[in-house]
């Protein structure tokens, strides 16, 4: 899958890549990026050193987003 989503997890929002969708349980398995700074002008996103693969309920999927190519590695 090449879908990207904004999700709520543990009272924070994250940008993540969808790994799998479970239509029976209405959840998505997502691996998330973390912010490197709290100020927007200094903020970058990076993969976690120990990636979390989270099952997120549909009601916690905030939006489907279009990725910016060339910025993530």
Number of C-alpha atoms within 10 A of each C-alpha: 8 8 14 19 21 18 23 16 15 7 7 7 15 20 22 22 21 21 16 15 16 12 9 6 10 12 18 22 18 25 21 24 19 16 16 12 11 9 9 9 7 9 12 15 15 13 15 12 8 6 11 13 16 16 19 18 16 15 10 14 17 14 11 15 13 10 14 7 7 6 8 11 6
